[in-house]
Amino acid sequence: MKIWICGQLTSEWIGRGTAWEFQGAFSTELGAIAACQDESYFIFSAIMDKSLPHAPVQAEDAYYPCCISDKEGTSETSSEDTDTNDNN
């Protein structure tokens, strides 16, 4: 099952990467977008019950919704959102 994570960029740690705050987990992309308050908020998807490597991982679909003038193309559900048999 795919969920959408909302986070807020807070600062950068010198030499250690970017710091961010967890702002919520949502069942739809639109729910995550609605949680974004300004340009410092971003969203990305994650698969429930899927372990990730013990190394930095970059979310391929991460973006900052408030920085996009045309949010068309996002959908409340997709085939991936409703696929409960995803083994990835």
C-alpha positions in Angstrom: 0.0 0.0 0.0 1.3 3.4 -1.0 1.2 6.3 1.5 2.3 9.9 1.1 4.7 11.6 3.6 4.7 15.3 4.2 7.8 16.9 5.6 9.1 20.4 6.2 12.7 21.5 5.3 14.1 23.1 8.5 17.8 23.7 7.9 21.0 22.1 6.7 23.5 20.4 8.9 27.0 21.4 7.9 28.5 18.4 6.2 25.7 16.1 7.2 22.9 16.8 4.7 19.5 18.3 5.1 17.3 18.4 8.2 13.6 18.1 8.0 10.6 17.7 10.3 7.9 15.0 9.8 4.5 16.6 9.2 2.3 13.6 8.5 1.4 10.5 6.6 -1.6 10.4 4.3 -3.5 7.9 2.3 -3.6 10.2 -0.8 -1.3 12.6 -2.6 -3.9 15.3 -2.3 -4.1 14.8 1.5 -0.3 15.4 1.7 -0.5 18.4 -0.6 -3.2 19.9 1.6 -0.9 19.7 4.6 1.8 21.8 2.9 1.8 25.4 4.4 4.5 27.1 2.3 7.5 26.5 0.0 9.4 24.6 2.7 7.0 21.7 2.7 7.6 18.7 0.5 5.9 15.3 -0.1 6.9 11.9 -1.3 5.4 8.4 -1.5 6.4 5.4 0.5 5.3 1.7 0.5 4.0 0.4 3.7 5.9 -2.5 5.3 8.9 -2.1 3.0 12.3 -1.9 4.5 14.9 0.4 2.9 18.7 0.0 2.7 20.7 1.2 5.7 22.1 4.0 3.5 20.8 7.3 2.3 17.8 6.8 -0.1 16.5 9.6 -2.4 12.7 9.5 -3.0 12.3 9.6 -6.8 8.8 11.3 -6.6 9.6 13.9 -3.9 8.5 17.5 -4.7 7.5 20.8 -3.2 3.8 21.3 -4.1 3.8 25.0 -3.1 6.5 25.6 -5.7 4.4 24.2 -8.5 1.9 26.6 -10.0 0.0 23.9 -11.8 -0.9 21.0 -9.5 -3.0 19.4 -12.3 -1.8 15.8 -12.9 -2.0 14.8 -9.3 -4.8 12.5 -8.4 -6.4 11.4 -5.2 -6.0 7.8 -6.1 -4.1 5.8 -8.7 -3.7 2.2 -9.4 -0.6 2.2 -7.2 -2.5 3.9 -4.3 -5.1 1.1 -4.3 -2.8 -1.9 -5.0 -2.7 -3.7 -1.7 -0.6 -6.6 -3.1 2.5 -4.5 -3.8 5.5 -6.6 -2.7 8.1 -3.9 -3.5 
